[in-house]
Amino acid sequence: MRPPNDRNERRRMSHKSSQFESPDVIVLGVRPGVRPNGKPPVRIFLGTQPEQYRPERVFVWSIEKVRDPARVYEIHLMSRLPGYRSRFWNTGFTNYRFAIPHYAGYQGKAIYNDVDQIYLADPGLLFDMDLGSHGYLAISPTDTSVMLMDCERMGRHWTLEGAQKRRKYALIRRAQKEPGCYGVLPPEWNARDHEHREGWTRCLHYTTLQRQPWKPFPERFYYFDNPDRGPWDALEREANLEAFQVFSASRPSRDHEIGESHQAFSGHTPHWWGELLEDVAQSSGFRTLLHIGKAGAFEGIDLPSVQVTHLDLAEFLKRATSTDETPTWDALCITEDLSRLSSADVPWIIDRLLGHAASVAVVAAPCDATRTVGHVPSRPEWWSWLMEGATQRNPRLHWRVALFPPGSPEEAEIRSGGRCLSATPTVWVLDDGKPGHRTQSLGLAHQLGWDYEIKQLRFNVLAELPNAWLRHGTAALRAESKAALQAPWPDLLIATGRRTAPVAAWIRRSALGKTKVVQGGRLGTLRDDPFDLGVAPRYAQLFPHERRMDVDLPITRVTQTALDEARGQWESRLDADGRPRWALLIGGPNAEHSFSSGAARRMGERVAERARAAGARIWVTTSRRTPKASADALEAALGDLCTRFYRWTPGAPGEENPFMGFLALADRLIVTGESASMLAEACASGRPVEIYPLPRSMRTPSAWVRLIARAVSDRIAARAYKRPVNRRGFERPQRRLERVSAGLLARGWIRPGGHSRQLHRHLVDAGLARIFGDDTPIRPGRPSETAMQVAREVRRLLGLVPKEKKGTAGEFRRPSAQRPSFGVMDASDGA
C-alpha cells in the first residue's frame, strides 16, 4: 500500500490568504483501478498541532487502512490557525472544532476528531450516519472530542468569531439551548483506551494525556505506561514499514520552504566531527558518500579512497524530483540544519535522503529541548524516532545523529541505531567487584554467546559520591582501572550497579555513538541516566522508562546448560538415599537485616521440624556474609538431618562450593530473604523455592532513618500513581502534587521500592516462590528465562534481528567503488 502522495490523490485546497486562515487538507482519492462509488466525500476535521506529528501521521494511516477505496476522503488539518485566544486551552487546538461550520462553508456534514485517536473501522460509516433531528452527535453533551455535525445548522451557534473569542463550555452550552440540537453518538465511535474491546471499538481515543504512547510533551508530563497502546503501536509500525508520510515531495505541507542553506555548525567545525566520520568510514568500509551541506564541513578530514559528493538540500531535492533515477551512495552525511524546516516536512525529507544511502547515515542536528525551532519539536527523541523509522524499512542501515544545542556543537550527544557495523559484536563487561552485580553481567554475556572482555574496576573514595556528581566521568576510578579503558571501544558494554553507571556513560560518550550500553540494576537506569537498554527488577517499582526492561528476576548465571553440567558433576558426590532433598542457601546480615546466632538457631529448629515431618534430609551452603557463630548455631540446630554443610571460607583452598549442585539436584530450596541475587538464582533453577525472611535490624539510628524515609517515599509514590478523575469520570491530566511526586520518582530522588519485603511480595504474587511455612502453590521458574528475554532485546538494539516481511525497503547493497550517477559533481570534480 503506497502513501497518498500522487497529485491526483492529494491536493492543496485554496486559501484565502497567505496566513493560512483555513486548514490544510489532505485528500485520499479513489484508489487506482477502483471504480468510484459516487458517494459524497467524507469530510474529517482533525484538531492537531506541530508537536503531534506522530499521532497525526498514525491517524491518517489508520483511515488509509480501513477506508472505502472507491470513495474520496478529505482530512482537514486544523493546526496553528490565526486569531484564536488560546490562553485557557488544554491543547493547542481546543476551540478549532467550533469553527468547523465556517471552514466547511456552512454546508453539508463533517466529522471532528482529536489527533489522539485512531480509526479501527471506516469513518465513512460514521459520516453516513443519520443525524435525525439533531445538529450534532457526541457521546455526551460536554464531550465533543468526536462529533458528527450538520454544518449549516451548527453555524447558527458556532461561528468563527465565537470559536476565536469564547470559552469551550460556553460554546457547548450555547448549542444545547436549542432543544434537540445534541444527539447521542454510539459509544464505539469514541471508545477511551480502557474501554477498548476487540471487534467492538470503531474509533479508539487515547484521552489520558500522561498515558499517550507517543509522549508528546515530556516538559509537561511524566508519562506512565498504557496497557492499551497495542493498536496504536501496530499502526505506527505498519506506517514505518510502508514508508507512509502525511506529506511528500510531490505534496509538501504549505509551511514547506527550503530557502537559503544553513549549516548545523555555525562558525567552527567541532573536533569530534572528523573523528566520527573517520570511525564510521573505517568500521563500515564505505567508498562513496553523499554530503548534504557545505564542503567546508569536510576540511581537514581524512577519508582516503572515498568519493564525496557535496550538495545543498535544495539542489538535492530539485535533482531528485526531476529524474526517475535513484542513485545510491554507500553513505549519507547531513550537515545542513534541518531544524529550521517544518516538522511536517522533515520526515519525508529524511526518508528521501535515506533512500539514497545503502549502509550508513550520519546527521548533525542542532537540538534544543527547551524550545521549538521552525515548528520542529527539537528534542532528541524526535530525531531518534525519525531515524528508527527508516531503520525499520532498511534494517541494513547504521545511523548516528549528533545532537547539540544551537551554536554549541562541542556539547554534542551522539545517538546511534540500526545494524551493528561489526560482523561479530565486540563486548566489554564492567566488573565492580560485587558478586551479585558480576553474576548479572556475566549471565547476560554468556546468554549472548559472543566473546567478551572483563574490565575490572577499582574505585577510590569518590565512588561514594552521588552519581549526579560523577556523570560521564572516571573520577571515581583508580589510575590502573582508568588506564585499562582505552579505544578501540566495544560495540556493546554490559554493566550492573550504581558505581559502574558513570564509567559506562563516559565510555558511551567517548565512543562517539559506537558503543551501546546495557545497564543493569535499580540505580543507573533512571530517567536522566544515559543508557541504551536498562534492566531493573520489577519489585524496585521504578518509574516507567521507555528504554528500560522491568523483569521479574535479576539476570543470573543459572542456565539449563549450567544446571546439566552441575548435575553431572555433583550427582555422585551428593548422598542419595531416596529421601527428599532440601537445600538451605544462607546469606547474612546487611544494612537492613540481622542474622545473629539466636536467629540462626531458630531458623534451624523450624526447618528441622518441617523436614523431619516430610522425611527429608538437608543440605546447607553459606556465603561470605554468614557469620561463623551463626553458621555454628544453624548446624547444631539441624542436627543429624543435615547431611551436607558447606562453610564459605575467604581465601581458603577448602572444598568446592556445591551451590550449583544444590540448585540442580535439590527437591526444595529454602533461601534467606535478604539476597535478591541468591533468590533470583534459586527461582531460575526451576525448583520450588521458599523464602525465609531474616529479622529486620533496628538497633542503629540509621535503621530508623531508613524506615522513616521509606515510609515517606511510599506516600510520595502513592500520590504519583494516583489517578484522580475529571467531571466526565475519566482520569484527568497530571497536575500539581501528582506531577511533582511523579517527577521525584522519575528522577530517582525518592525510591519507594527495592527493600526485601517488596521483593518477597513480588515473587509470591508472581507464583515464583512462597514464604517458608506457607503452602501456597509455586510456579517454578525456567532456567535463564530473564537472560533470554534481555538477550533478545540486546540483539534488537544492535540491529541483529530478522527483517520483518512487510515493508518496501530494498535489499542491502554492499559498499562499492562504483560511482553513483545523478548528474552531480563530487569532490574530485571540484564541487
C-alpha positions in Angstrom: 0.0 0.0 0.0 1.5 3.3 -1.0 1.2 6.7 0.8 -1.3 9.0 -0.9 1.4 11.2 -2.5 0.2 11.5 -6.0 -1.1 14.8 -7.1 -4.3 13.2 -8.3 -4.9 11.7 -4.8 -3.8 14.6 -2.6 -4.3 18.2 -3.3 -3.9 21.5 -1.6 -7.2 23.4 -1.1 -7.3 27.1 -2.0 -6.7 29.5 0.9 -8.0 33.0 1.4 -4.7 34.4 2.4 -1.0 33.6 2.8 -1.6 33.4 6.6 -3.3 30.0 6.2 -6.6 31.2 7.7 -8.2 27.8 6.9 -6.9 24.3 7.5 -4.6 22.5 5.2 -6.3 19.5 3.5 -5.1 16.0 2.7 -7.2 14.2 0.1 -7.3 10.5 -0.1 -8.7 9.9 -3.5 -10.2 6.8 -5.1 -7.5 4.2 -5.4 -6.1 3.5 -8.8 -8.0 0.8 -10.6 -11.1 1.2 -8.4 -14.4 2.4 -9.8 -15.8 5.5 -7.9 -19.0 4.7 -6.0 -20.4 8.2 -6.4 -20.8 8.8 -2.6 -20.0 12.3 -1.3 -16.5 12.9 0.0 -16.1 12.0 3.7 -15.0 15.3 5.4 -12.9 14.9 8.6 -11.6 17.9 10.5 -8.7 17.0 12.7 -7.6 19.1 15.7 -3.8 18.9 15.8 -0.6 20.9 16.4 3.0 20.6 15.3 4.2 18.6 18.4 1.6 16.0 17.5 3.0 15.0 14.1 3.4 11.3 15.1 -0.2 10.7 16.2 -1.3 12.9 13.2 0.5 10.5 10.8 -0.9 7.4 12.6 -4.4 8.9 12.5 -4.2 9.4 8.7 -2.7 5.9 8.2 -5.5 4.4 10.2 -8.0 5.9 7.8 -5.9 4.8 4.8 -6.1 1.2 6.2 -9.8 0.9 6.7 -11.4 3.4 4.2 -13.6 2.6 1.3 -11.2 2.5 -1.8 -14.0 3.7 -4.1 -14.5 6.9 -2.1 -12.8 10.3 -1.5 -11.8 11.3 2.0 -10.8 14.9 2.9 -8.8 15.3 6.1 -8.6 19.0 7.2 -5.6 19.6 9.4 -6.6 22.3 11.9 -3.2 23.4 13.3 -1.8 26.9 14.1 -4.8 28.8 12.9 -4.6 32.5 13.5 -6.9 34.8 15.5 -7.7 32.4 18.4 -7.5 33.3 22.1 -5.9 30.1 23.4 -4.8 31.1 26.9 -7.1 28.7 28.7 -7.0 25.8 26.3 -5.9 22.3 27.4 -4.4 21.6 24.0 -3.2 23.7 21.0 -6.5 23.1 19.1 -9.2 23.1 21.8 -11.6 25.6 20.1 -10.9 24.8 16.4 -13.8 22.3 16.4 -16.3 25.1 16.9 -15.2 26.8 13.7 -15.8 23.8 11.5 -19.1 25.2 10.2 -17.2 28.2 8.9 -14.4 26.2 7.4 -16.9 23.9 5.8 -18.8 26.8 4.1 -21.8 26.2 6.3 -22.8 23.3 4.1 -23.1 19.5 4.4 -21.9 17.2 7.2 -18.5 16.9 8.8 -16.7 14.7 11.4 -14.5 16.2 14.1 -11.6 14.2 15.7 -8.9 15.0 18.2 -5.5 14.0 17.0 -5.0 11.4 19.8 -7.4 8.9 18.1 -7.3 6.1 15.5 -9.9 4.6 13.4 -10.4 0.8 13.5 -13.4 1.0 11.1 -14.3 3.0 8.1 -15.1 6.6 9.1 -17.4 6.7 6.1 -19.8 4.6 8.2 -19.9 7.4 10.8 -20.2 10.1 8.1 -23.2 8.4 6.5 -25.0 8.1 9.9 -28.4 9.8 10.0 -28.4 12.8 12.2 -32.1 12.7 12.5 -33.4 15.9 14.1 -30.1 16.7 15.8 -27.5 19.3 14.9 -24.6 17.2 16.2 -23.9 13.8 17.7 -21.3 13.2 20.5 -21.0 10.6 23.2 -22.1 13.1 25.9 -23.4 16.7 25.9 -20.0 18.0 27.0 -17.6 15.6 25.3 -17.0 16.9 21.8 -13.8 15.0 21.1 -15.6 13.1 18.3 -18.6 14.7 16.6 -20.7 14.3 13.5 -22.3 17.6 12.7 -24.7 19.4 10.3 -22.6 22.4 9.4 -25.5 24.5 8.2 -27.5 24.1 11.4 -24.5 24.3 13.8 -23.4 27.5 12.1 -26.2 29.3 14.0 -24.4 28.5 17.3 -20.8 28.1 16.4 -19.3 30.9 14.3 -15.7 31.7 13.6 -15.7 34.8 15.8 -17.3 32.8 18.7 -14.7 30.0 18.4 -11.9 32.5 18.4 -13.0 34.5 21.4 -15.3 32.4 23.7 -14.6 29.6 26.1 -15.2 25.9 25.2 -18.0 25.1 27.6 -19.8 28.4 26.9 -20.0 27.4 23.2 -21.3 24.0 24.1 -24.0 25.5 26.4 -25.0 27.9 23.6 -25.7 25.0 21.3 -27.6 23.0 23.9 -30.1 25.8 24.5 -31.7 24.7 21.2 -33.9 21.7 22.1 -32.8 18.5 20.3 -29.6 20.1 19.0 -27.5 17.4 20.7 -27.9 13.7 19.9 -26.1 10.7 21.3 -23.2 9.1 19.3 -22.8 5.3 19.6 -20.0 4.8 22.2 -17.9 2.6 19.9 -17.1 5.7 17.8 -15.3 7.3 20.8 -14.0 4.5 23.0 -11.5 5.6 25.6 -8.3 3.4 25.8 -9.5 1.5 28.8 -12.9 0.9 27.1 -11.4 -0.7 24.0 -12.7 -4.1 23.1 -11.5 -6.1 20.0 -14.2 -6.2 17.3 -16.4 -3.5 19.1 -14.3 -0.3 19.0 -14.6 1.7 15.8 -12.6 4.8 16.9 -10.1 4.4 19.7 -9.3 7.6 21.8 -6.1 7.8 23.8 -7.5 10.5 26.0 -5.3 10.4 29.2 -2.5 12.8 28.4 0.1 11.3 30.7 -0.5 7.9 29.2 -0.4 8.7 25.5 2.1 6.2 23.8 3.9 8.8 21.7 4.8 11.0 24.8 4.4 14.4 23.0 5.0 16.8 26.0 7.8 15.5 28.3 8.2 19.0 29.7 4.6 18.9 30.9 4.1 15.3 32.0 5.8 12.3 33.4 4.5 9.6 31.3 3.1 6.3 32.5 2.7 3.0 30.6 -0.6 2.5 28.7 -1.7 -1.2 28.7 -4.0 -0.4 25.7 -1.3 1.0 23.4 -1.0 -2.1 21.3 -3.3 -0.9 18.4 -1.5 2.4 18.1 1.9 0.8 18.2 0.9 -1.7 15.5 -0.3 1.1 13.2 2.8 3.2 13.6 5.0 0.1 12.9 3.0 -0.6 9.7 3.3 3.1 8.6 7.0 2.9 9.1 7.3 -0.3 7.1 5.2 1.1 4.3 7.2 4.4 4.2 3.9 6.3 4.8 4.1 10.0 5.4 1.3 12.6 5.5 3.3 14.9 3.2 5.8 14.2 0.4 8.0 15.8 -2.2 5.0 15.9 -4.6 2.7 17.3 -2.0 4.7 19.1 0.8 3.0 20.9 3.6 2.2 24.5 2.9 4.8 25.6 5.5 7.4 23.9 3.4 10.2 26.3 2.3 13.8 25.3 1.9 15.2 28.8 1.3 18.9 29.6 1.9 21.1 26.8 3.1 22.0 26.9 6.8 24.7 24.8 8.3 24.4 22.8 11.6 27.9 24.0 12.6 27.7 27.8 12.9 31.3 29.0 12.9 33.9 26.3 13.5 33.6 22.6 12.9 33.9 20.7 16.3 36.8 18.4 16.9 34.7 15.3 17.3 33.2 15.6 13.8 36.2 14.3 11.9 36.8 11.6 14.4 33.2 10.5 14.0 33.3 10.3 10.2 36.7 8.6 10.2 35.5 6.0 12.7 32.3 5.2 10.7 34.3 5.0 7.4 36.8 2.6 8.9 34.1 0.4 10.6 31.8 0.2 7.5 34.3 0.5 4.7 32.1 2.8 2.6 33.6 4.0 -0.7 31.0 6.6 -1.9 29.4 9.4 0.2 26.7 11.9 -0.4 27.1 15.0 1.7 24.2 17.4 2.2 25.8 20.7 3.2 28.7 22.9 2.5 32.0 21.3 1.6 33.8 23.2 4.4 32.4 20.7 6.9 35.0 18.2 5.5 38.0 20.4 5.7 40.9 18.5 7.5 39.0 15.2 7.5 40.9 12.3 6.1 38.7 9.9 4.1 41.1 8.1 1.7 39.6 6.3 -1.3 36.1 7.8 -0.5 34.4 9.7 -3.3 32.4 12.5 -1.8 29.5 14.3 -3.5 28.6 17.7 -2.0 25.0 19.1 -2.5 22.9 21.5 -0.5 19.4 20.3 0.3 17.5 22.5 -2.2 19.7 21.3 -5.1 19.4 17.7 -4.0 15.6 17.8 -3.8 15.4 19.6 -7.2 17.5 17.0 -8.9 15.9 14.1 -7.1 12.4 15.1 -8.2 13.4 15.9 -11.8 14.7 12.5 -12.7 13.4 8.9 -12.4 16.9 7.7 -11.5 17.5 6.6 -7.9 21.3 6.6 -7.4 22.6 5.1 -4.2 25.7 6.1 -2.3 27.2 3.8 0.3 26.9 6.5 2.9 25.0 9.7 3.6 26.1 12.7 5.7 24.0 15.7 6.6 25.4 18.9 8.0 22.7 21.2 6.7 20.4 22.4 9.6 17.1 20.6 9.2 15.7 22.0 12.4 14.7 25.2 10.6 12.2 23.3 8.4 8.6 22.4 9.2 8.1 19.4 11.4 5.5 18.1 8.9 8.1 18.0 6.1 11.3 16.8 7.9 10.1 13.2 7.9 9.6 12.9 4.1 12.8 14.8 3.5 14.7 12.4 5.8 13.0 9.5 4.0 14.0 10.8 0.6 17.6 11.3 1.7 18.0 8.0 3.4 16.6 6.3 0.3 19.9 7.1 -1.3 22.1 5.6 1.4 22.9 1.9 1.2 24.6 1.3 4.6 25.4 4.4 6.7 23.9 7.7 7.6 25.4 10.4 9.8 23.4 13.5 10.8 24.4 16.7 12.6 21.3 18.2 14.3 21.1 21.3 16.4 18.7 20.3 19.1 17.3 22.4 21.9 14.7 20.5 24.0 13.5 23.7 25.7 12.0 25.3 22.6 10.6 24.6 19.2 12.7 25.7 16.3 11.0 26.2 12.9 8.0 24.2 14.2 10.2 21.2 14.8 9.8 19.6 18.2 13.6 19.9 18.7 14.1 17.1 21.2 16.5 14.2 21.0 13.6 11.8 20.9 12.2 13.4 17.7 15.4 12.7 15.8 15.8 9.2 17.2 12.2 8.4 16.1 12.9 9.7 12.6 16.0 7.5 12.2 14.5 4.4 13.8 11.6 4.6 11.4 14.0 4.5 8.5 15.8 1.6 10.0 12.6 -0.5 10.1 12.4 -0.1 6.3 16.1 -0.8 5.8 17.5 -3.0 8.6 20.9 -2.9 7.0 21.3 0.8 7.7 23.6 2.0 10.5 22.9 5.6 11.6 24.4 8.1 14.0 22.9 11.5 15.0 24.9 14.2 16.7 22.6 16.3 18.9 23.8 19.6 20.3 22.4 23.0 21.5 22.3 25.5 18.6 25.7 27.3 18.5 27.4 24.8 20.9 28.4 21.8 18.9 31.2 20.9 21.4 28.4 19.7 23.8 27.1 17.1 21.4 25.4 13.8 22.4 25.8 11.2 19.7 23.0 8.6 19.4 23.1 5.6 17.1 20.9 2.8 15.8 20.4 0.3 13.1 22.7 -2.6 12.4 25.9 -3.1 14.2 28.9 -2.4 12.0 30.9 -5.3 13.3 30.3 -8.8 11.8 30.5 -10.1 15.4 30.0 -7.5 18.1 32.8 -6.8 20.5 31.7 -6.9 24.1 33.1 -5.5 27.4 31.8 -6.4 30.9 32.4 -3.9 33.7 33.1 -5.7 37.0 32.7 -3.5 40.1 33.8 -6.3 42.4 30.3 -7.1 43.8 29.4 -10.8 43.3 25.7 -10.0 42.7 26.5 -7.5 40.0 29.1 -9.7 38.4 26.6 -12.6 38.3 24.0 -10.4 36.4 26.5 -9.0 33.9 28.2 -12.3 33.1 24.8 -14.1 33.0 23.8 -11.8 30.1 27.2 -12.1 28.4 27.0 -15.9 28.5 23.5 -15.9 27.1 24.5 -13.7 24.2 27.2 -16.2 23.2 29.8 -13.7 21.9 33.4 -13.4 23.2 33.7 -10.7 25.8 36.4 -9.0 27.8 36.0 -8.3 31.6 37.2 -4.9 32.7 38.0 -4.9 36.5 37.1 -1.6 38.1 38.7 -0.5 41.3 37.3 2.6 42.9 38.6 5.5 45.1 36.8 7.4 47.8 34.9 9.5 45.2 32.8 6.4 44.4 30.7 7.2 47.5 29.5 10.4 46.0 26.1 10.5 44.2 26.2 9.6 40.5 24.8 13.0 39.6 28.2 14.5 40.6 30.1 11.9 38.6 28.2 11.9 35.3 30.1 10.9 32.2 33.4 10.6 34.2 36.1 8.3 35.6 37.0 10.4 38.6 35.9 7.6 40.9 38.3 5.1 39.3 41.8 4.3 40.5 44.6 5.0 38.0 45.1 1.4 36.9 41.4 0.9 36.2 41.3 4.1 34.2 44.3 3.2 32.2 42.6 -0.1 31.1 39.8 1.8 29.4 41.1 2.7 26.0 40.0 2.7 22.4 39.1 0.7 20.3 35.8 0.9 22.0 33.4 -2.1 22.1 30.1 -2.4 20.2 28.4 -3.5 23.4 29.1 -2.6 27.1 27.4 -4.6 29.9 27.4 -3.1 33.4 25.5 -3.5 36.6 25.3 -1.4 39.7 25.4 2.3 40.7 29.2 2.7 40.6 29.5 1.4 37.1 27.0 3.8 35.6 29.2 7.0 35.3 32.0 4.9 33.8 29.6 3.3 31.3 28.3 6.8 30.4 31.9 8.1 29.8 32.7 5.1 27.5 29.5 5.7 25.6 30.3 9.3 25.1 33.9 8.7 24.2 32.9 6.0 21.6 31.0 8.7 19.6 27.9 6.5 19.3 29.6 3.2 18.5 29.1 1.6 22.0 25.6 0.5 23.1 25.3 0.4 26.9 23.2 -2.2 28.7 22.9 -1.0 32.3 21.5 -3.3 35.0 20.3 -2.6 38.5 17.9 -0.2 40.3 20.5 2.6 40.3 21.8 3.8 36.9 18.6 3.1 35.0 16.7 6.2 36.0 15.1 9.0 33.8 18.2 11.1 33.3 20.8 8.3 33.1 22.5 7.8 29.6 22.0 4.2 28.7 20.6 2.4 25.7 18.9 -0.5 27.4 18.2 -0.7 31.1 17.4 -3.8 33.1 15.9 -3.5 36.5 13.8 -5.8 38.8 10.1 -5.1 38.8 9.9 -5.2 42.6 12.0 -2.0 42.7 8.9 -0.1 41.5 11.0 2.4 39.4 9.1 5.0 37.4 8.3 3.8 33.8 11.1 4.3 31.3 10.8 3.6 27.6 14.4 2.3 27.3 14.2 0.1 30.4 13.1 -3.5 30.8 11.4 -4.3 34.1 12.0 -8.0 34.8 10.6 -10.4 37.4 14.1 -11.6 38.4 17.6 -10.3 38.0 19.7 -12.0 35.4 21.6 -14.9 36.8 24.3 -17.4 35.7 21.8 -20.2 36.0 21.2 -21.7 32.6 20.0 -25.1 31.6 23.5 -25.9 30.4 25.0 -24.9 33.7 22.4 -27.0 35.6 23.1 -30.0 33.4 26.8 -29.7 34.0 26.4 -29.3 37.7 24.1 -32.4 37.9 26.7 -34.4 36.2 29.4 -33.1 38.4 27.6 -33.5 41.8 25.1 -36.3 41.4 27.6 -39.0 42.5 29.2 -36.7 45.2 26.0 -35.8 47.0 24.3 -38.5 49.1 21.2 -40.1 47.5 19.1 -42.4 49.7 15.7 -41.8 48.2 14.6 -39.2 50.8 13.5 -35.7 49.7 16.5 -33.3 49.4 16.1 -29.8 50.9 18.8 -27.2 50.3 19.3 -24.2 52.6 21.0 -21.2 50.8 22.2 -19.0 53.6 23.2 -15.3 53.3 23.8 -13.0 56.2 23.3 -9.6 57.8 23.3 -6.4 55.8 22.1 -2.8 56.3 18.5 -3.9 56.6 18.7 -7.3 58.3 20.4 -9.1 61.1 21.4 -12.7 61.4 22.5 -13.4 64.9 23.3 -16.9 66.3 19.9 -16.9 68.0 18.2 -16.1 64.7 20.2 -18.9 63.0 19.3 -21.4 65.8 15.6 -20.6 65.5 15.8 -21.0 61.7 17.5 -24.4 62.1 14.9 -25.6 64.5 12.0 -24.5 62.3 13.5 -26.1 59.2 14.4 -29.3 61.0 10.9 -29.6 62.4 9.3 -29.4 58.9 12.0 -31.6 57.3 11.5 -34.3 59.9 7.8 -34.3 59.3 8.4 -34.6 55.5 11.1 -37.3 55.9 13.6 -35.0 54.2 17.4 -34.5 54.6 19.0 -31.1 54.5 22.0 -29.6 52.6 23.4 -26.2 53.6 25.7 -23.7 51.9 26.7 -20.4 53.5 28.1 -17.2 51.9 30.7 -14.7 52.6 28.2 -12.7 54.7 27.4 -15.6 57.0 28.9 -15.0 60.5 30.8 -18.0 61.9 28.8 -18.0 65.1 25.5 -18.1 63.1 26.8 -21.0 60.9 27.7 -22.9 64.1 24.3 -22.3 65.6 22.5 -23.3 62.5 24.4 -26.6 62.1 23.8 -27.5 65.7 20.1 -26.9 65.4 19.7 -29.0 62.2 21.4 -32.0 63.9 21.7 -35.3 62.1 19.1 -34.2 59.4 21.9 -32.2 57.8 24.0 -34.5 55.6 26.0 -31.8 53.9 27.1 -28.4 55.4 29.4 -26.2 53.3 31.1 -23.3 55.0 32.2 -20.4 52.8 35.8 -19.5 53.8 37.5 -16.4 52.4 40.9 -17.2 50.8 40.9 -20.8 51.9 41.6 -23.6 49.4 38.9 -25.8 51.0 36.3 -28.0 49.4 34.5 -26.9 46.3 31.2 -24.9 46.8 28.3 -27.2 45.9 25.9 -24.3 45.3 25.2 -25.1 41.7 24.9 -28.8 42.5 22.2 -27.9 45.1 20.3 -25.9 42.5 20.4 -28.8 40.1 19.6 -31.7 42.5 17.5 -30.4 45.4 13.8 -31.1 45.6 13.2 -27.8 47.5 15.3 -24.7 48.0 15.0 -22.6 51.2 16.7 -19.2 50.8 17.3 -16.4 53.3 15.3 -13.4 52.0 17.9 -10.6 52.1 19.7 -11.5 48.9 18.0 -10.6 45.6 20.7 -12.4 43.6 20.5 -15.6 45.6 16.7 -15.6 45.4 16.9 -15.0 41.6 19.3 -17.9 41.1 17.1 -20.2 43.2 13.9 -19.2 41.2 15.7 -19.6 37.9 16.7 -23.2 38.8 13.2 -24.5 38.1 13.0 -25.9 41.7 10.3 -25.0 44.3 11.6 -22.0 46.3 10.7 -20.9 49.9 11.8 -17.6 51.3 13.0 -17.4 54.9 12.9 -13.7 55.9 15.6 -12.6 58.2 14.8 -10.3 61.2 14.9 -6.6 60.5 17.8 -4.7 62.0 16.5 -1.7 64.1 19.4 -1.3 66.5 21.1 1.8 64.9 19.8 5.3 64.3 20.4 4.8 60.5 18.0 2.0 60.5 15.2 4.2 61.9 16.1 7.0 59.5 15.8 4.4 56.6 12.4 3.2 57.9 11.1 6.8 58.1 12.5 7.7 54.7 10.9 4.6 53.2 7.5 5.5 54.6 7.7 9.0 53.2 8.8 7.6 49.8 5.9 5.2 49.7 3.5 8.0 50.4 5.0 10.2 47.6 4.9 7.2 45.2 1.3 6.6 46.0 0.5 10.2 45.2 2.5 9.9 41.9 0.4 6.9 40.8 -2.9 8.3 42.0 -5.5 8.6 39.2 -8.0 11.4 40.0 -10.9 11.8 37.6 -12.4 14.8 36.0 -16.1 15.7 35.9 -16.7 13.3 32.9 -15.4 10.4 35.1 -12.1 9.9 33.2 -8.6 10.2 34.5 -7.7 13.9 34.4 -4.3 15.3 33.2 -1.5 15.1 35.6 -1.1 18.3 37.6 0.2 19.9 40.8 1.1 17.4 43.5 0.8 14.3 41.2 3.3 15.8 38.8 5.7 16.9 41.5 5.5 13.4 43.1 6.0 11.7 39.7 9.0 13.9 39.0 10.7 12.9 42.3 10.0 9.3 41.5 11.1 9.5 37.8 14.4 11.2 38.7 15.2 8.8 41.4 15.2 11.4 44.2 12.9 9.1 46.1 12.9 5.4 45.9 10.0 3.5 47.3 10.9 0.1 46.2 13.9 -2.2 46.4 13.6 -3.5 50.0 13.3 -7.2 50.7 9.6 -7.2 51.7 8.6 -5.9 48.3 10.8 -8.5 46.6 9.2 -11.3 48.6 5.7 -9.9 47.8 6.5 -9.7 44.1 7.9 -13.3 44.0 4.9 -14.7 45.8 2.4 -12.7 43.7 4.2 -13.9 40.5 3.9 -17.5 41.8 7.7 -18.0 41.7 8.2 -18.6 45.5 6.4 -18.7 48.8 7.2 -17.7 52.3 8.6 -20.5 54.5 5.8 -22.4 56.3 3.2 -21.4 53.7 1.5 -24.0 51.4 0.8 -21.6 48.5 1.3 -23.4 45.1 4.5 -22.4 43.3 5.1 -21.9 39.6 8.7 -22.9 39.1 10.8 -20.6 37.0 12.6 -21.6 33.9 16.4 -21.5 33.7 17.8 -18.4 32.1 14.3 -17.1 31.3 15.2 -13.5 32.2 18.5 -13.7 30.4 16.9 -14.9 27.2 14.4 -12.1 27.3 17.1 -9.5 27.8 19.4 -11.1 25.2 16.6 -10.8 22.6 16.3 -7.0 23.3 20.1 -6.6 23.1 20.2 -8.2 19.6 17.4 -6.0 18.5 19.3 -3.0 19.9 22.3 -3.9 17.7 20.1 -4.5 14.7 20.8 -8.2 14.7 17.2 -9.3 14.1 15.5 -10.7 11.0 13.8 -8.2 8.8 10.1 -8.0 9.0 8.3 -9.4 6.0 6.2 -6.2 5.5 7.7 -3.1 4.0 9.2 -1.7 0.9 12.9 -1.4 1.9 15.2 -2.7 -0.8 17.9 -5.3 -0.4 21.1 -4.0 1.2 23.9 -3.4 -1.3 27.4 -3.7 -0.1 29.8 -0.7 -0.4 31.2 -0.5 -3.9 33.7 1.7 -5.7 31.1 2.2 -8.4 30.3 5.9 -8.8 26.6 6.9 -8.5 25.0 8.7 -11.4 22.9 11.7 -10.6 24.2 14.4 -12.8 26.1 15.9 -9.9 29.8 16.7 -9.2 31.7 15.0 -6.4 34.8 16.4 -4.6 37.2 15.3 -7.3 35.2 17.3 -9.8 35.8 20.5 -7.9 32.5 20.7 -6.1 
